[in-house]
Amino acid sequence: MTPISETPPFTLTEYSRSQRIQIITLNNEIITAFNQQTTQWNVQAIEFTPFLRFMLATILDNICENQLGYCLKNIITSRNKGAFLLQFEQQENQSVDCYIKLSTAISHLIGLPNFDAMSGKFYARFIINHTDNDDSYLRKAYHPLTLHNDGTYVDENTDFVLMMKIGEQDAIGGDSTLLHIDDWQALKHFYHHKIAKTPFQWQSPPSKQVQHNVFHPVFIDEDKHGKPQLSFIDQFAYPQNKEQALFLYQLQISLEQDENILSLTLPVGSILVIHNHYWLHGRDAFTPHIALTRELLRQRGRFFN
């Protein structure tokens, strides 16, 4: 694979508040060409025929002179970075189908999305409204979604998480929150705790459509550099004694109070992709509004070997 050139056909910059997050901007010509060259496949086609998802990735990479995939994989697998925000110039009447196909192309340039039991597909779309009866904080608009890693309660590796904002109305607040594990001030304290490697029980609520429990420690296997990786979510951890409960409680409080948490306001159409075990992610609460609505798309999966 040819390394990225000094003048790629897209813009690559650093996020103003963190050198870890890279911002990639695809211009109008790239998006127009991608839409034109993929118009023969609708969303149902890519849901029913898995190899078409790789065709989307190949087309997008070809349009970008075979530079984009190399760039994205370098960023997302870098311990010091591990996150990128992909933006593009919005076109008139940009359809949801185009959003889904573009996000699918991006995910299949870096890896293979897992089956999402909640939606029964390789991706999930969900809406946050003024009111909701969900059994987790995912759709609870006026409760913050605390910092966490995805895939804590499934058997598959969950190396990356892709999040795309499809649309919103009367949505004030609800910014994304991020914390890189190496920026967590109390990392050493918790990593060297006597039960840090104790397998905990992880169990999802009924809406997630996962019937079994899994067991693993908060700090999973170290990365290739021998540094810690995290797999934690407060809602789905089931401690078996008071010592485990206290450890989880103190860890969650430490994360939420850390001074290095980033808050990002993401425009509609933007795609945020993070290394799932280097970054924790969450969401601030929204300002109450009866007409509040936000639609999101999620893909999560494993890197290519």
Contacts in CASP RR format, 6 or more apart in sequence:
PFRMAT RR
TARGET T0000
AUTHOR 0000-0000-0000
METHOD contacts of the structure
MODEL  1
MTPISETPPFTLTEYSRSQRIQIITLNNEIITAFNQQTTQWNVQAIEFTP
FLRFMLATILDNICENQLGYCLKNIITSRNKGAFLLQFEQQENQSVDCYI
KLSTAISHLIGLPNFDAMSGKFYARFIINHTDNDDSYLRKAYHPLTLHND
GTYVDENTDFVLMMKIGEQDAIGGDSTLLHIDDWQALKHFYHHKIAKTPF
QWQSPPSKQVQHNVFHPVFIDEDKHGKPQLSFIDQFAYPQNKEQALFLYQ
LQISLEQDENILSLTLPVGSILVIHNHYWLHGRDAFTPHIALTRELLRQR
GRFFN
1 66 0 8 1.000
1 70 0 8 1.000
2 66 0 8 1.000
2 67 0 8 1.000
2 70 0 8 1.000
3 70 0 8 1.000
4 67 0 8 1.000
4 70 0 8 1.000
4 71 0 8 1.000
4 74 0 8 1.000
5 65 0 8 1.000
5 67 0 8 1.000
8 64 0 8 1.000
8 65 0 8 1.000
8 67 0 8 1.000
8 68 0 8 1.000
8 71 0 8 1.000
9 27 0 8 1.000
9 30 0 8 1.000
9 63 0 8 1.000
9 64 0 8 1.000
9 65 0 8 1.000
9 67 0 8 1.000
10 24 0 8 1.000
10 25 0 8 1.000
10 26 0 8 1.000
10 27 0 8 1.000
10 30 0 8 1.000
10 64 0 8 1.000
10 67 0 8 1.000
10 68 0 8 1.000
10 71 0 8 1.000
11 23 0 8 1.000
11 24 0 8 1.000
11 25 0 8 1.000
11 27 0 8 1.000
12 22 0 8 1.000
12 23 0 8 1.000
12 24 0 8 1.000
12 71 0 8 1.000
13 22 0 8 1.000
13 23 0 8 1.000
13 25 0 8 1.000
14 21 0 8 1.000
14 22 0 8 1.000
14 23 0 8 1.000
15 21 0 8 1.000
15 22 0 8 1.000
15 23 0 8 1.000
15 85 0 8 1.000
15 264 0 8 1.000
17 262 0 8 1.000
18 180 0 8 1.000
18 262 0 8 1.000
20 80 0 8 1.000
20 81 0 8 1.000
20 82 0 8 1.000
20 83 0 8 1.000
20 180 0 8 1.000
20 183 0 8 1.000
21 81 0 8 1.000
21 83 0 8 1.000
21 84 0 8 1.000
21 85 0 8 1.000
21 178 0 8 1.000
21 262 0 8 1.000
22 75 0 8 1.000
22 81 0 8 1.000
22 83 0 8 1.000
22 84 0 8 1.000
22 85 0 8 1.000
23 84 0 8 1.000
23 85 0 8 1.000
23 86 0 8 1.000
23 87 0 8 1.000
24 68 0 8 1.000
24 71 0 8 1.000
24 72 0 8 1.000
24 84 0 8 1.000
24 85 0 8 1.000
24 86 0 8 1.000
24 87 0 8 1.000
25 86 0 8 1.000
25 87 0 8 1.000
25 88 0 8 1.000
25 89 0 8 1.000
26 64 0 8 1.000
26 86 0 8 1.000
26 87 0 8 1.000
26 88 0 8 1.000
26 89 0 8 1.000
27 88 0 8 1.000
27 89 0 8 1.000
28 88 0 8 1.000
28 89 0 8 1.000
28 91 0 8 1.000
30 60 0 8 1.000
30 63 0 8 1.000
30 64 0 8 1.000
30 88 0 8 1.000
31 88 0 8 1.000
31 89 0 8 1.000
31 91 0 8 1.000
31 102 0 8 1.000
32 91 0 8 1.000
33 63 0 8 1.000
34 59 0 8 1.000
34 60 0 8 1.000
34 63 0 8 1.000
34 101 0 8 1.000
34 102 0 8 1.000
34 105 0 8 1.000
35 91 0 8 1.000
35 98 0 8 1.000
37 59 0 8 1.000
37 63 0 8 1.000
38 56 0 8 1.000
38 59 0 8 1.000
38 101 0 8 1.000
41 52 0 8 1.000
41 55 0 8 1.000
41 56 0 8 1.000
41 101 0 8 1.000
42 97 0 8 1.000
43 97 0 8 1.000
43 100 0 8 1.000
43 101 0 8 1.000
45 52 0 8 1.000
46 52 0 8 1.000
46 53 0 8 1.000
46 56 0 8 1.000
46 100 0 8 1.000
46 101 0 8 1.000
46 104 0 8 1.000
47 121 0 8 1.000
47 122 0 8 1.000
50 122 0 8 1.000
53 104 0 8 1.000
53 105 0 8 1.000
53 108 0 8 1.000
53 122 0 8 1.000
54 108 0 8 1.000
56 101 0 8 1.000
56 104 0 8 1.000
56 105 0 8 1.000
56 108 0 8 1.000
57 69 0 8 1.000
57 104 0 8 1.000
57 105 0 8 1.000
57 106 0 8 1.000
57 107 0 8 1.000
57 108 0 8 1.000
57 109 0 8 1.000
59 105 0 8 1.000
60 68 0 8 1.000
60 102 0 8 1.000
60 105 0 8 1.000
60 106 0 8 1.000
60 109 0 8 1.000
61 67 0 8 1.000
61 68 0 8 1.000
61 69 0 8 1.000
61 109 0 8 1.000
68 109 0 8 1.000
69 109 0 8 1.000
69 110 0 8 1.000
72 84 0 8 1.000
72 106 0 8 1.000
72 109 0 8 1.000
72 110 0 8 1.000
72 273 0 8 1.000
73 109 0 8 1.000
73 110 0 8 1.000
73 303 0 8 1.000
75 81 0 8 1.000
75 82 0 8 1.000
75 83 0 8 1.000
75 84 0 8 1.000
76 82 0 8 1.000
76 83 0 8 1.000
76 84 0 8 1.000
76 110 0 8 1.000
76 160 0 8 1.000
76 273 0 8 1.000
76 274 0 8 1.000
76 275 0 8 1.000
76 303 0 8 1.000
77 275 0 8 1.000
77 303 0 8 1.000
79 182 0 8 1.000
79 223 0 8 1.000
79 225 0 8 1.000
79 227 0 8 1.000
79 278 0 8 1.000
80 182 0 8 1.000
82 274 0 8 1.000
82 275 0 8 1.000
82 278 0 8 1.000
82 279 0 8 1.000
83 178 0 8 1.000
83 180 0 8 1.000
83 272 0 8 1.000
83 273 0 8 1.000
83 274 0 8 1.000
83 275 0 8 1.000
83 278 0 8 1.000
83 279 0 8 1.000
84 272 0 8 1.000
84 273 0 8 1.000
85 264 0 8 1.000
85 266 0 8 1.000
85 270 0 8 1.000
85 271 0 8 1.000
85 272 0 8 1.000
85 273 0 8 1.000
86 106 0 8 1.000
86 270 0 8 1.000
86 271 0 8 1.000
86 272 0 8 1.000
86 273 0 8 1.000
87 267 0 8 1.000
87 269 0 8 1.000
87 270 0 8 1.000
87 271 0 8 1.000
88 102 0 8 1.000
88 269 0 8 1.000
90 268 0 8 1.000
90 269 0 8 1.000
94 269 0 8 1.000
96 166 0 8 1.000
99 164 0 8 1.000
99 166 0 8 1.000
99 269 0 8 1.000
99 297 0 8 1.000
100 123 0 8 1.000
100 297 0 8 1.000
102 271 0 8 1.000
103 123 0 8 1.000
103 162 0 8 1.000
103 164 0 8 1.000
103 271 0 8 1.000
103 297 0 8 1.000
103 299 0 8 1.000
104 113 0 8 1.000
104 122 0 8 1.000
104 123 0 8 1.000
104 299 0 8 1.000
106 162 0 8 1.000
106 271 0 8 1.000
106 273 0 8 1.000
107 113 0 8 1.000
107 160 0 8 1.000
107 162 0 8 1.000
107 273 0 8 1.000
107 299 0 8 1.000
107 301 0 8 1.000
110 160 0 8 1.000
110 273 0 8 1.000
110 303 0 8 1.000
110 304 0 8 1.000
111 159 0 8 1.000
111 160 0 8 1.000
111 301 0 8 1.000
111 302 0 8 1.000
111 303 0 8 1.000
111 304 0 8 1.000
112 301 0 8 1.000
112 302 0 8 1.000
112 304 0 8 1.000
113 122 0 8 1.000
113 123 0 8 1.000
113 162 0 8 1.000
113 299 0 8 1.000
113 300 0 8 1.000
113 301 0 8 1.000
114 122 0 8 1.000
114 154 0 8 1.000
114 156 0 8 1.000
114 158 0 8 1.000
114 300 0 8 1.000
114 301 0 8 1.000
114 302 0 8 1.000
115 121 0 8 1.000
115 122 0 8 1.000
115 156 0 8 1.000
116 122 0 8 1.000
116 123 0 8 1.000
116 124 0 8 1.000
116 298 0 8 1.000
116 299 0 8 1.000
116 300 0 8 1.000
117 154 0 8 1.000
117 208 0 8 1.000
117 209 0 8 1.000
117 210 0 8 1.000
118 124 0 8 1.000
118 126 0 8 1.000
118 207 0 8 1.000
118 208 0 8 1.000
118 209 0 8 1.000
119 125 0 8 1.000
119 126 0 8 1.000
120 209 0 8 1.000
122 299 0 8 1.000
123 297 0 8 1.000
123 298 0 8 1.000
123 299 0 8 1.000
124 297 0 8 1.000
124 298 0 8 1.000
124 299 0 8 1.000
125 166 0 8 1.000
125 295 0 8 1.000
125 296 0 8 1.000
125 297 0 8 1.000
125 298 0 8 1.000
126 138 0 8 1.000
126 139 0 8 1.000
126 295 0 8 1.000
126 296 0 8 1.000
126 298 0 8 1.000
127 139 0 8 1.000
127 293 0 8 1.000
127 294 0 8 1.000
127 295 0 8 1.000
127 296 0 8 1.000
128 139 0 8 1.000
128 141 0 8 1.000
128 171 0 8 1.000
128 286 0 8 1.000
128 292 0 8 1.000
128 293 0 8 1.000
128 294 0 8 1.000
128 295 0 8 1.000
128 296 0 8 1.000
129 139 0 8 1.000
129 141 0 8 1.000
129 292 0 8 1.000
129 293 0 8 1.000
130 141 0 8 1.000
130 288 0 8 1.000
130 289 0 8 1.000
130 290 0 8 1.000
130 291 0 8 1.000
130 292 0 8 1.000
130 293 0 8 1.000
132 139 0 8 1.000
132 140 0 8 1.000
132 141 0 8 1.000
134 140 0 8 1.000
134 207 0 8 1.000
135 205 0 8 1.000
135 206 0 8 1.000
135 207 0 8 1.000
136 205 0 8 1.000
136 207 0 8 1.000
136 208 0 8 1.000
136 235 0 8 1.000
137 143 0 8 1.000
137 144 0 8 1.000
137 145 0 8 1.000
137 146 0 8 1.000
137 235 0 8 1.000
138 145 0 8 1.000
141 174 0 8 1.000
141 285 0 8 1.000
141 286 0 8 1.000
141 288 0 8 1.000
141 292 0 8 1.000
142 285 0 8 1.000
142 286 0 8 1.000
142 288 0 8 1.000
143 285 0 8 1.000
144 177 0 8 1.000
144 282 0 8 1.000
144 283 0 8 1.000
144 284 0 8 1.000
144 285 0 8 1.000
145 282 0 8 1.000
145 283 0 8 1.000
146 233 0 8 1.000
146 234 0 8 1.000
146 235 0 8 1.000
146 252 0 8 1.000
146 255 0 8 1.000
146 256 0 8 1.000
146 282 0 8 1.000
147 177 0 8 1.000
147 179 0 8 1.000
147 255 0 8 1.000
147 256 0 8 1.000
147 261 0 8 1.000
147 280 0 8 1.000
147 281 0 8 1.000
147 282 0 8 1.000
148 232 0 8 1.000
148 233 0 8 1.000
148 234 0 8 1.000
148 235 0 8 1.000
148 280 0 8 1.000
148 281 0 8 1.000
148 282 0 8 1.000
149 158 0 8 1.000
149 230 0 8 1.000
149 231 0 8 1.000
149 232 0 8 1.000
149 233 0 8 1.000
149 276 0 8 1.000
149 277 0 8 1.000
149 280 0 8 1.000
150 158 0 8 1.000
150 161 0 8 1.000
150 233 0 8 1.000
150 276 0 8 1.000
150 300 0 8 1.000
151 158 0 8 1.000
151 231 0 8 1.000
151 233 0 8 1.000
151 276 0 8 1.000
151 300 0 8 1.000
152 202 0 8 1.000
152 214 0 8 1.000
152 216 0 8 1.000
152 231 0 8 1.000
152 232 0 8 1.000
152 233 0 8 1.000
152 236 0 8 1.000
152 237 0 8 1.000
153 202 0 8 1.000
153 203 0 8 1.000
153 204 0 8 1.000
153 208 0 8 1.000
153 210 0 8 1.000
153 213 0 8 1.000
153 214 0 8 1.000
153 233 0 8 1.000
153 236 0 8 1.000
154 210 0 8 1.000
154 214 0 8 1.000
155 212 0 8 1.000
155 214 0 8 1.000
156 301 0 8 1.000
156 302 0 8 1.000
157 301 0 8 1.000
157 302 0 8 1.000
158 276 0 8 1.000
158 300 0 8 1.000
158 301 0 8 1.000
158 302 0 8 1.000
159 275 0 8 1.000
159 276 0 8 1.000
159 277 0 8 1.000
159 301 0 8 1.000
159 302 0 8 1.000
159 303 0 8 1.000
160 273 0 8 1.000
160 274 0 8 1.000
160 275 0 8 1.000
160 276 0 8 1.000
160 300 0 8 1.000
160 301 0 8 1.000
160 302 0 8 1.000
160 303 0 8 1.000
161 273 0 8 1.000
161 274 0 8 1.000
161 276 0 8 1.000
161 281 0 8 1.000
161 298 0 8 1.000
161 299 0 8 1.000
161 300 0 8 1.000
161 301 0 8 1.000
162 271 0 8 1.000
162 272 0 8 1.000
162 273 0 8 1.000
162 297 0 8 1.000
162 298 0 8 1.000
162 299 0 8 1.000
162 300 0 8 1.000
163 176 0 8 1.000
163 271 0 8 1.000
163 272 0 8 1.000
163 273 0 8 1.000
163 281 0 8 1.000
163 296 0 8 1.000
163 297 0 8 1.000
163 298 0 8 1.000
164 269 0 8 1.000
164 270 0 8 1.000
164 271 0 8 1.000
164 272 0 8 1.000
164 296 0 8 1.000
164 297 0 8 1.000
164 298 0 8 1.000
165 266 0 8 1.000
165 267 0 8 1.000
165 268 0 8 1.000
165 269 0 8 1.000
165 270 0 8 1.000
165 294 0 8 1.000
165 295 0 8 1.000
165 296 0 8 1.000
166 268 0 8 1.000
166 269 0 8 1.000
166 295 0 8 1.000
166 296 0 8 1.000
166 297 0 8 1.000
167 268 0 8 1.000
167 269 0 8 1.000
167 294 0 8 1.000
167 295 0 8 1.000
168 268 0 8 1.000
168 293 0 8 1.000
168 294 0 8 1.000
168 295 0 8 1.000
169 291 0 8 1.000
169 292 0 8 1.000
169 293 0 8 1.000
169 294 0 8 1.000
170 289 0 8 1.000
170 291 0 8 1.000
170 292 0 8 1.000
170 293 0 8 1.000
171 286 0 8 1.000
171 289 0 8 1.000
171 292 0 8 1.000
171 293 0 8 1.000
171 294 0 8 1.000
172 286 0 8 1.000
172 287 0 8 1.000
172 289 0 8 1.000
173 265 0 8 1.000
173 284 0 8 1.000
173 285 0 8 1.000
173 286 0 8 1.000
173 287 0 8 1.000
174 283 0 8 1.000
174 284 0 8 1.000
174 285 0 8 1.000
174 286 0 8 1.000
174 294 0 8 1.000
175 263 0 8 1.000
175 264 0 8 1.000
175 265 0 8 1.000
175 266 0 8 1.000
175 283 0 8 1.000
175 284 0 8 1.000
176 263 0 8 1.000
176 264 0 8 1.000
176 265 0 8 1.000
176 266 0 8 1.000
176 272 0 8 1.000
176 281 0 8 1.000
176 282 0 8 1.000
176 283 0 8 1.000
176 284 0 8 1.000
177 261 0 8 1.000
177 262 0 8 1.000
177 263 0 8 1.000
177 264 0 8 1.000
177 281 0 8 1.000
177 282 0 8 1.000
177 283 0 8 1.000
177 284 0 8 1.000
178 261 0 8 1.000
178 262 0 8 1.000
178 264 0 8 1.000
178 274 0 8 1.000
178 279 0 8 1.000
178 280 0 8 1.000
178 281 0 8 1.000
178 282 0 8 1.000
179 255 0 8 1.000
179 258 0 8 1.000
179 260 0 8 1.000
179 261 0 8 1.000
179 262 0 8 1.000
179 279 0 8 1.000
179 280 0 8 1.000
180 260 0 8 1.000
180 278 0 8 1.000
180 279 0 8 1.000
181 187 0 8 1.000
181 228 0 8 1.000
181 229 0 8 1.000
181 230 0 8 1.000
181 277 0 8 1.000
181 278 0 8 1.000
181 279 0 8 1.000
181 280 0 8 1.000
182 227 0 8 1.000
182 278 0 8 1.000
183 258 0 8 1.000
183 260 0 8 1.000
184 254 0 8 1.000
184 255 0 8 1.000
184 258 0 8 1.000
184 260 0 8 1.000
185 254 0 8 1.000
185 258 0 8 1.000
185 259 0 8 1.000
185 260 0 8 1.000
186 254 0 8 1.000
186 258 0 8 1.000
187 228 0 8 1.000
189 254 0 8 1.000
190 196 0 8 1.000
190 218 0 8 1.000
190 219 0 8 1.000
190 247 0 8 1.000
190 250 0 8 1.000
190 251 0 8 1.000
190 254 0 8 1.000
191 219 0 8 1.000
191 228 0 8 1.000
193 247 0 8 1.000
195 243 0 8 1.000
195 244 0 8 1.000
195 247 0 8 1.000
196 217 0 8 1.000
196 218 0 8 1.000
196 219 0 8 1.000
196 247 0 8 1.000
197 217 0 8 1.000
197 219 0 8 1.000
198 217 0 8 1.000
198 244 0 8 1.000
199 215 0 8 1.000
199 216 0 8 1.000
199 217 0 8 1.000
200 215 0 8 1.000
200 216 0 8 1.000
200 217 0 8 1.000
200 218 0 8 1.000
200 237 0 8 1.000
200 238 0 8 1.000
200 239 0 8 1.000
200 240 0 8 1.000
200 244 0 8 1.000
200 248 0 8 1.000
201 213 0 8 1.000
201 214 0 8 1.000
201 215 0 8 1.000
201 237 0 8 1.000
201 238 0 8 1.000
201 239 0 8 1.000
201 240 0 8 1.000
202 213 0 8 1.000
202 214 0 8 1.000
202 215 0 8 1.000
202 216 0 8 1.000
202 233 0 8 1.000
202 236 0 8 1.000
202 237 0 8 1.000
202 238 0 8 1.000
203 213 0 8 1.000
203 236 0 8 1.000
203 238 0 8 1.000
204 210 0 8 1.000
204 236 0 8 1.000
205 235 0 8 1.000
205 236 0 8 1.000
213 238 0 8 1.000
216 231 0 8 1.000
217 231 0 8 1.000
218 230 0 8 1.000
218 231 0 8 1.000
218 232 0 8 1.000
218 248 0 8 1.000
218 251 0 8 1.000
219 228 0 8 1.000
219 229 0 8 1.000
219 230 0 8 1.000
219 231 0 8 1.000
220 229 0 8 1.000
220 230 0 8 1.000
220 231 0 8 1.000
220 277 0 8 1.000
221 229 0 8 1.000
222 228 0 8 1.000
222 229 0 8 1.000
223 229 0 8 1.000
223 277 0 8 1.000
223 278 0 8 1.000
229 277 0 8 1.000
229 278 0 8 1.000
230 277 0 8 1.000
230 280 0 8 1.000
231 277 0 8 1.000
232 251 0 8 1.000
232 252 0 8 1.000
232 280 0 8 1.000
234 248 0 8 1.000
234 252 0 8 1.000
237 248 0 8 1.000
239 245 0 8 1.000
239 247 0 8 1.000
239 248 0 8 1.000
255 280 0 8 1.000
263 284 0 8 1.000
264 272 0 8 1.000
266 272 0 8 1.000
274 281 0 8 1.000
276 300 0 8 1.000
286 292 0 8 1.000
END
